[in-house]
Amino acid sequence: MTILFGMAAWAITGGGELGRLSFVGMTLQTVIHFVVACVLIHGVRKNNRRLLWAWIWARGVELLTDGSKLLIKFLIYINSVTPVVVLLVGGISIFNIFVGRSYVLEVRLRGA
């Protein structure tokens, strides 16, 4: 989906440098999210706490960087929908991180 948005941005800007950079950035972000998701899946399958903690930290860093990008965009293009979307997506991401953390603690209690 992110790659489609990048392609759309490239098409809207006429395929110029800004569109190309947007496409490359969105593609890179998609690859990073995919790798982090693979770390989570592998960590759960192997009951590896270190991989699960790595996933939690990576998600936290992603949340902070994505949140700061959205805050900057909000300050530049002020509209009334952005804060609601940021709070909703941020809340879901924080809940997701806490679910992963509780699973890591459960794995530790089982002694795996």
Long-range contacts (C-beta under 8 A, 24 or more apart in sequence): 2-26, 2-27, 2-29, 2-30, 2-33, 3-27, 3-30, 32-62, 33-62, 36-62, 40-100, 44-103, 47-107, 47-110, 47-112, 49-104, 49-107, 49-108, 49-112, 52-100, 52-103, 52-104, 52-107, 53-104, 55-100, 56-97, 56-100, 56-101, 56-104, 59-93, 59-96, 59-97, 59-100, 60-97, 62-93, 63-90, 63-93, 63-94, 63-97
